[in-house]
């Protein structure tokens, strides 16, 4: 099994899980999970290693926010940026809750048009969003998954992203 396989994701704080506990576990399949993970889940179920496979259907709610509302909130939250890569949190919130384009190039283009008259310490660039997304799996997932994420000790990157996302959600009056 590869390092990124489903089996390597099973574990507890101590790093081991008894077979009895595994047999009580369910595997959740989400949209976008790889064929390899789905096949591994089916094999674990067939061999009695886990009790069930469930498909997660996210409760998708999109909030209609005007460009002006978004711009005001983004300008306010951008004042809190400590690094340019915190644009990833803005991207995640707007894609997940405001139906913005998930294509990073199109997202940055729209954001830069929206904020063309605003001078910010850190501009919205493709690299500022893509770098954290490629380095940290949780940042690629929906914000709701962020709330369930158990942050490893010493992970300052995720904490910075979460802070910005929560602030932006509050400014946009989105209860997530």
Secondary structure, DSSP 8 states (H G I E B T S, - for coil): --TTSHHHH---TTS---HHHHHH-EEEE-TT--HHHHHHHHHHHHTTSSSEEEE-----------HHHHHHHHHHHHTT-SSGGGHHHHHHHHHHHH----SHHHHHHHHHHHTTT---SS---HHHHHHHHHH-GGGGS-HHHHHH----TT-HHHHHHHHHHHHHHHHTT---
